[in-house]
Amino acid sequence: MEKNGKIFVAPPKDGSDFKEVFKQLAAVGAGRPVGTDGFPQGPWTPELLAEAITEIDSNRAGIDLRTVQLWFQENDKGISPSNIAWLARIFGCDDKEATSEWLLELSAAQSRLIAKRRDSRKTTGSTGLPDMAGAVTLDSEAPISDEVREWRQVSQYKKRLNLARRSEALFASGSPLNLPALTFAGASALGFLSYIVGIHSVTYNRPDGISKQVGFLWAPNWTLLFMILLPLFFWLVTELLLFWKRDARFSLLAQADRFETDAPWSRNIESYSDTYWAVFVICVLIAGVLQWIGVCLIPLLKGGGDYATSWGTIAIVQPDLISVPMEIAFTGLAYLYMCLCFYLFFAGLILLHTIIHDFGRIEEGLIRLGGKHRSEGGEIRMRIMRGIFRCTIVGVLIAICMKVQSSYLSSNGGDIVTWILHDFVSVVYPDHQAANSFAYRMPTHFSSLLVAISACVVFLYGSIRLNVGSQFREALWKMSAVESLLFAAYLLIDAFDGFSILLSAGVLVAAYGLFDPEFALPRSRKSETNHGVS
């Protein structure tokens, strides 16, 4: 029976004890997701069950793998009351009514197990030798649940906020559209607020006589980036993460029972905890709070600064348009949204690195067991590589949006579209007077460089670690060439007259790569298909 996309088995209610009930349910894989072909994915293993319980949203403490292993073994250990609740959630397939039924069934089965073991010990004590009576009595008082071990595990988790698991849950929990939709909604809300406060479309005259458009909706690093590119990035990361967690990883682990005994996915996430905290501090404290203070707050309070005038500081030159307190409030809200979004962006890159590393580690274990996994693993690794390429391409496009806006603010262009068109004209018509830049501090140049380098490093690590093999080597070279072209186009923004030609070429090729990462022509695809059929 299927319930909420998972295999559901009704409580047997046949008087079985916990060990008997659990053994039957684990064998049929009750509570596991239904495969893409509609069939069960297989029985539970200690690692898979521990990971499933740990990923329950309300289970902040997680569960120790050794605790779950006790349930699978023939011993005197049962299950603690707290773990009965989590196991009922698994067997109940997240259905409230089914979970309640399984909660009653597991509690009754645990009581029957306690009674059965107690009767067994009494029988052994009455028939045993007199000098063994004391030992039997002591042993009969020993706990037969995992309560002590579990409380030790809970105390370890309560010591710190689990930022890594919570960040991963934002991508892996619920629908793949949740995080992209929230990002788009936040950007849309800022756009509406810019209309309300009157800075959605603003022009001002610079001291050198240049009239510039600095409205919020004219800035691609606040509109195109947060409304299109970042939601697309989150969706791509989520799709790849769910594919790895729910399908690819399980299919590989099915061949590695002797190898994968103590490394569930949640433990891989935990190993990156310090990295998540470091990124969080940099994004929120430095790129968010400190940058807002330096770029917006201090110039607004002092009436000027060394930064180019933008929608965030337009109150300095046009106080009749928007007041300084209103500008401070709006920029503070915008920068808070920005820093949280970029933390999630870097968290997505960390998850991509985690997937690559996890695949490589599992593959090393499979190689030690034998090389029969290569054909199936080859298709999985190439699908991961396609996802990595798409995500990192979007990452570099995000960096391009940031640098283009920053370069425009220091240029002599009237608006960003005219500025780019004039750059084209400067190459087509040599007599055209190219625009010169105005000297300003541009911190976005540095932050965009960090974004671009981080994305490229993840792609480079994936191309090396995944080892796609000779069958897909040509596709990998094409991906690498596109990644290099786009990164070069980013570096050369506003570096010479005509940079927009190289930038447009790189963006167009990258956009095509999002749909066809392997850059396989239709004819070549058809020939490969015919060759495979023959």
C-alpha positions as a printed Julia matrix, in Angstrom:
534×3 Matrix{Float64}:
  0.0     0.0     0.0
  1.25    3.51   -0.84
  0.76    6.56    1.39
  2.34    9.99    0.78
  4.64    8.47   -1.83
  5.98    5.86    0.6
  5.45    2.15    1.28
  2.83    1.77    4.02
  2.19   -1.4     6.01
 -0.68   -1.48    8.5
  0.08   -2.5    12.1
 -0.19   -6.33   12.35
 -1.8    -6.34   15.84
 -0.98  -10.06   16.18
  0.7    -9.96   19.59
  4.26   -9.85   18.25
  6.97   -8.22   20.33
  9.08   -5.29   19.15
 11.89   -7.37   17.66
  9.44   -9.44   15.59
  7.45   -6.43   14.38
 10.55   -4.42   13.55
 12.16   -7.3    11.68
  9.11   -7.67    9.41
  8.77   -3.93    8.74
 12.47   -3.44    8.03
 12.48   -6.35    5.58
  9.68   -4.89    3.44
 11.03   -1.34    3.67
  7.93    0.13    5.31
  8.12    3.92    5.21
 10.71    4.09    2.43
  9.91    6.21   -0.64
  8.45    4.49   -3.66
 10.98    4.27   -6.5
 10.66    6.09   -9.8
  9.39    2.85  -11.36
  6.63    2.55   -8.75
  8.25   -0.36   -6.9
  9.75   -0.4    -3.38
 13.4     0.65   -3.17
 14.33   -2.26   -0.93
 14.59   -3.1     2.79
 15.82   -0.78    5.52
 19.45   -0.87    6.57
 20.7     0.66    9.83
 22.34    3.49    7.9
 19.26    4.34    5.83
 16.91    4.19    8.8
 19.2     6.34   10.97
 19.4     8.9     8.2
 15.62    8.94    7.69
 14.96    9.48   11.42
 17.62   12.19   11.62
 16.02   14.08    8.73
 12.64   14.42   10.49
 12.18   18.18   10.86
 11.08   18.12   14.5
 13.88   15.73   15.52
 16.58   18.24   16.39
 18.63   15.73   18.38
 19.03   13.21   15.57
 19.84    9.6    16.4
 23.01    7.59   16.82
 23.67    4.93   14.18
 24.69    2.49   16.91
 21.26    2.87   18.5
 19.54    1.85   15.26
 21.95   -1.06   14.81
 20.76   -2.44   18.16
 17.23   -2.74   16.76
 18.46   -4.97   13.92
 20.47   -7.27   16.2
 19.29  -10.22   18.26
 19.82   -8.88   21.77
 18.0    -7.79   24.9
 17.76   -4.19   23.79
 14.39   -2.77   22.83
 13.57    0.84   22.02
 13.21    3.97   24.13
  9.87    5.89   24.29
 11.35    8.87   22.45
 12.54    6.67   19.59
  9.16    4.93   19.4
  7.7     8.27   18.33
 10.27    8.72   15.53
  9.92    5.14   14.32
  6.13    5.55   14.28
  6.6     8.62   12.06
  8.65    6.52    9.64
  6.29    3.54    9.54
  3.26    5.87    9.46
  4.59    7.61    6.31
  4.09   11.07    7.89
  0.33   10.47    8.08
 -1.13   11.58   11.43
 -3.67    8.77   11.74
 -1.25    6.06   10.62
  1.46    7.43   12.9
 -0.9     7.27   15.87
 -1.74    3.65   15.08
  1.91    2.72   14.82
  2.69    4.59   18.04
  0.21    2.39   19.89
  1.42   -0.77   18.15
  5.13   -0.14   18.82
  4.46    0.78   22.45
  2.5    -2.42   22.95
  5.17   -4.46   21.14
  7.87   -2.97   23.38
  5.82   -3.86   26.48
  5.45   -7.43   25.22
  9.21   -7.59   24.61
  9.93   -6.43   28.16
  7.5    -8.96   29.59
  8.9   -11.8    27.46
 12.51  -11.07   28.37
 11.61  -10.74   32.07
  9.82  -14.1    32.06
 12.74  -15.66   30.25
 15.2   -14.38   32.84
 13.02  -15.6    35.71
 12.91  -19.07   34.19
 16.66  -19.06   33.74
 17.18  -17.88   37.33
 14.94  -20.6    38.83
 16.65  -23.45   36.96
 20.18  -22.12   37.24
 22.84  -22.89   39.88
 22.51  -21.18   43.29
 25.72  -19.19   42.89
 24.39  -17.7    39.66
 21.22  -16.28   41.24
 22.8   -12.97   42.11
 24.08  -12.47   38.58
 20.71  -13.31   37.11
 18.98  -10.9    39.44
 21.34   -8.11   38.51
 20.96   -8.84   34.85
 17.17   -8.84   35.05
 17.33   -5.29   36.33
 19.42   -4.08   33.37
 17.62   -1.77   30.93
 16.44   -3.37   27.72
 15.98   -0.14   25.78
 18.37    2.27   24.12
 17.41    5.12   26.48
 20.83    5.66   28.09
 22.72    5.71   24.81
 20.12    7.96   23.21
 20.17   10.54   26.0
 23.95   10.78   25.59
 23.45   11.49   21.92
 20.77   14.13   22.68
 23.08   15.97   25.06
 25.75   16.17   22.37
 23.37   17.75   19.87
 21.9    20.24   22.35
 25.29   21.88   22.9
 25.21   23.79   19.64
 22.91   25.07   16.97
 22.98   22.69   14.02
 23.33   25.26   11.25
 24.57   22.72    8.72
 21.52   20.44    9.01
 19.09   23.34    9.03
 20.68   24.83    5.93
 20.53   21.5     4.12
 16.9    21.1     5.17
 16.0    24.37    3.42
 17.03   22.75    0.14
 15.94   19.15    0.75
 12.66   19.53    2.68
  9.34   20.08    0.97
  8.9    21.04   -2.66
 11.9    22.0    -4.83
 10.06   25.26   -5.59
  9.83   26.42   -1.97
 13.2    28.14   -1.71
 13.12   29.65   -5.25
  9.6    30.93   -4.62
 10.61   32.54   -1.32
 13.58   34.22   -2.99
 11.43   35.54   -5.83
  8.8    36.74   -3.37
 11.4    38.65   -1.37
 12.77   40.36   -4.48
  9.25   41.2    -5.64
  8.44   42.71   -2.25
 11.53   44.92   -2.44
 10.49   45.98   -5.94
  7.03   46.99   -4.73
  8.54   48.87   -1.79
 10.85   50.76   -4.15
  7.73   51.9    -6.02
  6.12   53.01   -2.77
  9.11   55.03   -1.57
  9.73   56.39   -5.07
 13.2    55.07   -5.94
 12.21   52.47   -8.53
 13.34   54.75  -11.39
 15.55   57.71  -10.5
 17.91   59.92  -12.51
 20.38   62.38  -11.06
 23.04   64.72  -12.43
 26.58   63.86  -11.49
 29.04   66.7   -10.71
 30.65   66.27  -14.16
 27.28   66.89  -15.85
 26.43   63.25  -16.65
 22.78   62.3   -16.05
 22.54   58.71  -14.72
 19.67   56.31  -14.12
 20.13   54.72  -10.68
 16.63   53.39   -9.94
 16.21   50.14   -7.99
 14.44   48.37  -10.86
 17.24   49.38  -13.26
 19.87   47.52  -11.22
 20.38   43.96  -12.58
 22.11   42.89   -9.37
 18.82   43.45   -7.52
 16.24   42.49  -10.14
 17.66   39.99  -12.62
 19.84   38.4    -9.96
 17.24   37.84   -7.23
 14.21   37.31   -9.47
 15.69   34.92  -12.04
 19.25   33.73  -11.49
 19.25   33.0    -7.76
 15.87   31.17   -7.79
 17.15   29.17  -10.77
 20.33   28.31   -8.84
 18.35   27.17   -5.81
 16.07   25.02   -7.96
 19.02   23.36   -9.73
 20.81   22.64   -6.45
 17.64   21.22   -4.89
 16.95   18.94   -7.86
 20.51   17.59   -7.82
 20.48   17.15   -4.04
 17.2    15.22   -4.08
 18.43   13.03   -6.93
 21.57   12.18   -4.97
 19.85   11.58   -1.62
 16.79    9.66   -2.81
 18.01    7.72   -5.84
 21.67    7.75   -6.77
 23.16    7.33   -3.31
 20.86    4.45   -2.41
 21.58    2.6    -5.65
 25.33    2.87   -5.01
 25.07    1.92   -1.34
 23.13   -1.21   -2.28
 26.44   -2.49   -3.69
 28.48   -1.38   -0.68
 26.92   -3.03    2.37
 30.34   -4.01    3.72
 31.78   -0.58    3.15
 29.09    1.95    4.09
 28.52    1.02    7.72
 29.03    4.28    9.61
 28.53    7.25    7.28
 24.91    8.31    6.72
 24.24   11.46    4.71
 23.46   13.47    7.84
 26.95   12.77    9.14
 28.42   14.1     5.91
 26.44   17.31    6.41
 27.64   17.53   10.01
 31.28   17.32    8.91
 30.89   20.68    7.11
 29.46   22.44   10.18
 32.43   24.79   10.65
 32.31   25.75    6.99
 28.65   26.71    7.23
 29.34   28.86   10.28
 32.29   30.58    8.61
 30.22   31.39    5.53
 27.32   32.59    7.69
 29.55   35.02    9.6
 31.14   36.37    6.42
 27.85   36.8     4.56
 25.77   38.24    7.38
 28.27   40.14    9.49
 30.76   41.37    6.86
 28.97   41.37    3.5
 25.67   42.31    5.12
 26.0    44.48    8.23
 29.46   46.01    7.78
 29.01   46.64    4.05
 25.63   48.3     4.69
 27.18   50.52    7.35
 30.07   51.53    5.11
 28.27   51.9     1.77
 24.85   53.2     2.88
 24.52   54.2     6.54
 27.63   56.35    7.01
 27.28   58.2     3.65
 23.59   58.89    4.4
 24.4    60.24    7.86
 27.43   62.28    6.78
 25.95   63.46    3.48
 28.44   61.88    1.08
 31.25   59.38    0.56
 33.69   57.79   -1.87
 31.09   55.44   -3.37
 29.04   55.94   -6.51
 25.55   57.31   -5.96
 22.89   54.63   -6.33
 19.31   54.02   -5.28
 20.67   53.34   -1.78
 22.16   56.82   -1.35
 19.97   58.93   -3.64
 18.62   60.77   -0.57
 21.95   62.59   -0.36
 21.55   64.37   -3.72
 17.74   64.38   -3.9
 16.41   64.77   -0.33
 13.03   65.85   -1.7
 12.59   62.43   -3.33
 13.11   60.28   -0.22
 14.07   61.13    3.33
 17.26   59.86    4.94
 15.44   57.81    7.65
 13.29   56.15    4.98
 16.38   55.43    2.88
 18.16   53.91    5.88
 15.19   51.65    6.64
 14.81   50.51    3.04
 18.52   49.83    2.48
 18.74   47.99    5.81
 15.89   45.69    4.79
 17.37   45.17    1.32
 20.85   44.34    2.64
 19.4    41.93    5.21
 17.58   40.11    2.41
 20.72   40.19    0.27
 23.07   38.75    2.88
 20.7    35.9     3.78
 20.23   35.02    0.12
 23.96   34.96   -0.5
 24.48   32.79    2.56
 22.05   30.3     1.0
 23.92   30.65   -2.31
 27.21   29.64   -0.68
 25.39   26.94    1.29
 24.26   25.56   -2.07
 27.87   25.48   -3.25
 28.84   23.64   -0.05
 26.11   21.08   -0.72
 27.44   20.58   -4.25
 30.9    19.97   -2.8
 29.38   17.53   -0.29
 27.7    15.55   -3.07
 30.93   15.34   -5.05
 32.96   14.29   -2.02
 30.34   11.76   -0.93
 30.25   10.18   -4.38
 34.03    9.97   -4.52
 34.24    8.35   -1.1
 31.55    5.77   -1.89
 33.2     5.01   -5.22
 36.54    4.39   -3.52
 34.84    1.87   -1.25
 33.18    0.19   -4.22
 36.49   -0.07   -6.05
 37.96   -1.89   -3.08
 35.03   -4.32   -3.23
 35.29   -4.8    -6.99
 34.81   -2.83  -10.2
 31.35   -3.99  -11.3
 29.7    -0.69  -10.45
 31.37    1.27  -13.24
 28.54    1.22  -15.8
 25.82    2.38  -13.41
 28.18    4.72  -11.57
 29.27    6.28  -14.87
 25.76    7.49  -15.68
 25.28    8.76  -12.13
 28.56   10.67  -12.13
 27.76   12.28  -15.48
 24.33   13.35  -14.29
 25.95   14.89  -11.22
 28.48   16.63  -13.45
 25.68   18.08  -15.59
 24.02   19.44  -12.47
 27.3    20.88  -11.19
 27.89   22.59  -14.53
 24.42   24.15  -14.6
 24.72   25.41  -11.02
 28.19   26.89  -11.43
 27.26   28.55  -14.73
 24.41   30.31  -12.95
 26.85   31.24  -10.19
 29.18   33.01  -12.64
 26.17   34.74  -14.24
 25.28   36.06  -10.78
 28.79   37.46  -10.44
 28.47   39.08  -13.89
 25.26   40.86  -12.85
 27.02   42.24   -9.79
 30.09   43.49  -11.66
 28.13   44.94  -14.59
 26.05   47.12  -12.25
 29.12   48.2   -10.28
 31.0    49.09  -13.46
 28.03   51.0   -14.86
 27.74   53.23  -11.77
 31.32   54.41  -12.25
 30.94   54.88  -16.03
 29.64   57.79  -18.09
 26.62   55.87  -19.4
 23.16   57.4   -18.95
 21.56   54.04  -18.18
 22.87   50.5   -18.15
 21.29   49.52  -21.49
 22.66   52.59  -23.29
 26.06   52.05  -21.71
 26.3    48.5   -23.09
 25.04   49.57  -26.52
 27.62   52.36  -26.65
 30.29   49.8   -25.91
 29.18   47.87  -29.01
 29.27   51.07  -31.04
 32.78   51.88  -29.89
 33.98   48.79  -31.78
 31.79   49.06  -34.87
 32.54   52.78  -35.32
 36.17   53.51  -34.44
 35.51   57.27  -34.4
 32.96   56.85  -31.61
 34.12   58.41  -28.35
 34.25   55.65  -25.78
 32.92   56.31  -22.32
 35.39   56.94  -19.53
 35.0    55.8   -15.97
 34.66   57.98  -12.89
 36.88   57.14   -9.89
 34.85   55.47   -7.13
 35.35   52.73   -4.59
 33.7    49.55   -5.86
 33.43   46.86   -3.14
 31.01   44.89   -5.33
 33.92   44.13   -7.67
 35.57   42.13   -4.9
 32.42   40.39   -3.66
 31.48   39.4    -7.21
 34.97   37.98   -7.68
 34.47   35.78   -4.61
 31.18   34.52   -6.05
 32.72   33.74   -9.46
 35.81   32.02   -8.03
 33.76   29.95   -5.59
 31.52   28.68   -8.39
 34.48   27.85  -10.64
 36.32   26.05   -7.83
 33.32   23.77   -7.25
 33.19   22.97  -10.97
 36.93   22.28  -11.05
 36.7    20.01   -8.0
 33.81   18.12   -9.57
 35.58   17.64  -12.91
 38.61   16.2   -11.11
 36.96   14.17   -8.38
 34.1    12.65  -10.38
 36.43   11.2   -13.04
 33.77   10.91  -15.75
 35.9     8.65  -17.92
 36.67    8.57  -21.63
 33.03    8.12  -22.67
 32.08   11.6   -21.43
 35.47   13.29  -21.65
 34.56   15.29  -24.75
 31.45   16.66  -23.02
 33.55   17.59  -19.98
 35.99   19.5   -22.17
 33.12   21.45  -23.69
 31.76   22.29  -20.26
 35.2    23.42  -19.13
 35.6    25.61  -22.21
 32.26   27.32  -21.6
 33.07   27.81  -17.92
 36.43   29.35  -18.86
 34.88   31.61  -21.51
 32.25   32.9   -19.11
 34.81   33.5   -16.35
 37.07   35.36  -18.78
 34.12   37.48  -19.89
 33.46   38.3   -16.25
 37.08   39.34  -15.61
 37.18   41.57  -18.7
 34.0    43.56  -17.95
 34.79   47.25  -18.58
 38.46   46.36  -19.17
 38.49   47.52  -22.82
 36.19   48.94  -25.5
 34.03   46.17  -26.88
 34.01   43.98  -23.77
 30.24   43.6   -24.21
 30.77   41.52  -27.37
 32.76   38.91  -25.45
 30.29   39.15  -22.58
 27.29   38.6   -24.85
 28.95   35.62  -26.51
 29.75   34.05  -23.17
 26.25   34.6   -21.81
 24.6    33.15  -24.93
 26.77   30.03  -24.9
 26.2    29.6   -21.17
 22.43   29.99  -21.61
 22.47   27.23  -24.22
 24.53   25.08  -21.85
 21.79   25.26  -19.24
 19.52   23.35  -21.62
 22.18   21.09  -23.14
 25.2    20.81  -20.82
 26.97   18.33  -23.1
 26.52   20.58  -26.17
 25.52   17.57  -28.26
 24.16   18.46  -31.69
 20.87   16.79  -32.7
 22.64   14.86  -35.44
 25.25   13.49  -33.07
 22.55   12.53  -30.59
 20.67   10.64  -33.29
 23.79    8.79  -34.37
 24.57    7.83  -30.78
 21.01    6.54  -30.34
 21.19    4.48  -33.52
 24.55    3.11  -32.49
 23.17    2.13  -29.11
 20.17    0.37  -30.71
 22.33   -1.54  -33.14
